[in-house]
Amino acid sequence: MSHPATIRQATIRQATLADLDALETLENRVFDSDRLSRRSLRHFILSSKASLIVADRGDHLGGYALLTFRSGTALARLYSIAVKPETGRTGIGRSLMQAAEKTAIERDCIALRLEVRADNRGAISLYEKLGYKQFGVYEHYYEDDEAALRYEKLLVAQIPPPSRPPPYYRQTLEFTCGPACLLMALGWADPDFHPSRVAEVQLWRESTTIFMTSGLGGCEPYGLAVTLAKRGLLPSLYLSHEGPYFLDTVRNAEKREVMRLTQEEFRREAEECGIPVTLEPLDAPALQGVLDEGGVAVVLVSGYRMFHEKFPHWLLAYAGDQRHVFVHDPYVETNDEETLVSAANLPIPADEFQRMARFGKGNLRAAIVVRKGSPR
């Protein structure tokens, strides 16, 4: 926040390292389980991907609200909120929530999401009075097995994503973002399809071509498209150039040759399957047209703009509102204390999405548009 605000003898401001002792005391006072450690509190105070807001009452902290942000997206998450029980009905909880929303808007976020214990009627009542709508539930979420209700509030006027987005699937291996997107596309096309880790590995085996230093790797566009076509969907490829792809990421000549041969075979299979190939990138208007018509797209992005690491990564785009693209990202940053709520139904500004939808020195752009076909 730009300026501190005083609310009922409490100053709402950003936390500093000088607040660590008070924050730790407050955390232990409010929560019996699922507590943030002192180390975590320190991390969040210093992190550029978080905002820790406190209600300073002079001699003590009356509460805090912790927001987390995902790079490149327009989504904020209320990671935790705590209000000292002795404060009573002073409005600190409401003030912290309003400050959190203001902070999210200042970070160009269009939505704020949170999880709340299903038995916390007081907090649920506050959230609903502030305009938050329930959109899901996590069973057995907390340490004591209590469920978490998922709430969201749209912070600026916009067209919301579909009420029934594709099912979300989190990749379980570092190199299976592509197959995880295929699983979500298959679930989108067939409500009776249930993604599983067995299916994730099977799809990876069918569609992989990339050698990484460790030996295992991800997928390129032709292999992903062929795998979808063999399962009855109607994929179309939009590519900035014909390929082969990702050869410059591998130094070993033998591995590069294996990749080249594998990709040649996938291109032959794509031709056999009658998969349309357009040697032009899928720009923003074209992507919006696909989404408006009810299709989805598996899109290649650079991991750098989200994770500050240069690696090829696949996302599933399933809706848009002219200004934002809504995606499922199969990768969850567990080291950054993310949960699925941070990776599913992500709104990404359309301009930012176009910037991240390219990879490597050659600015490779690749997308697989997916439409429903007749089951085979």
C-alpha positions, 0 to 999 in steps of 0.5 A: 500500500502507498500510505498507512491508514488509521482505523479505530486506533489501529494503523494499517501498514506494511509489516517490517522485520521489526514486527517479527516477534509480534507476528510470531506471538499473534500467530501462536495466539490465534492458531492451534494448528497450520501455523506459519513459522517465524522463518516463513513470516520473515520470508513473506515480509521480504518477498516481492511475491507477497504483501504482509499487512498489519493492524498496528495498535501501538503497543501490540498488533491487532491482526495481519493479512498476508497476500501472495501473488504469482508473477505474470498473472492478475490473481492475488491470494489471501494466504492467511489472516489473523485477528487478535481475539481480544480486539472484539468487534473493532472492525480490524478484520474488515479493515485488513480485508479492504486493505488487502483488496486495495493492495491487490488492485495496486498490483494490477490484480483482477481477483482475490481468492482465499480458503477458509475453514468450513466451520469458521462461520464468523470469517465466512460471514465477513467474506460474504458480506464483503462480496466474496462468492464460494466457488469450490471446496477442498476436502481434508485441507487442514491438519485436523482434517477440516475442509476448506471452502474456496472463495473469490471476489472480482476486484474490477469490472470484467467478464468472469470465466466460465462457471464450469472450467475444465477439470484441473490436473497438477503435473506430478513430474517436472517434465509432464506439463504437456501431458497434464494439459492433455489430461485437462483437455480430455476431461474438458471434452468428456466429463466421464474422463478421470485424469490419473497419474497412470494416464499422465505417464502414458501420455508422456510416453506417447508424446515425448521427444525432448532430451534433457541433461538428465535424460528425461524431458518434455514434449513438442507440439506435433507429439502433443497434437498427435496424441490428442487426435488419437483420442478422438479430439480435433487438434490444430497446430499454430507454429511460428516455424516448422521445426525441429524444436528445442534442438539448441537446448541439448549439446549432445549430438546423438541426443539431438539426432534422436530428437530430430528423428522423433519429431520427423515421425510425429510430423508424419503421423500428424499428416496421417491424422489430417491435423491442420498446421498453420505456420503463423503464431496464434495471436491474441485476436485469433486465440480469443476467437477460439475461446469464444467458439468454445475451444481450448488451446494448449500454449507454449510459454517461457517459464521465465516470466512466471518462475524466473527460470528459462524452460519450455512450459505448457499451459491450458487456455480455456477462456478470455474476456478481451483483456485477460486469458484464463488458464490452468497451469499444471505446475504448482510451486510447492517451494513457494508455498503455493496450492492448487488455488494459485495455479488453477483458473489463473487470469493473465493479462492478454498483453502479458500472455502474448509476451510469455507465449514464446520460447528460446532465442528464436522466439518459438511460438506454438499452440495446439487448438483443441476442439471436441470430436466424435469419440473413436 
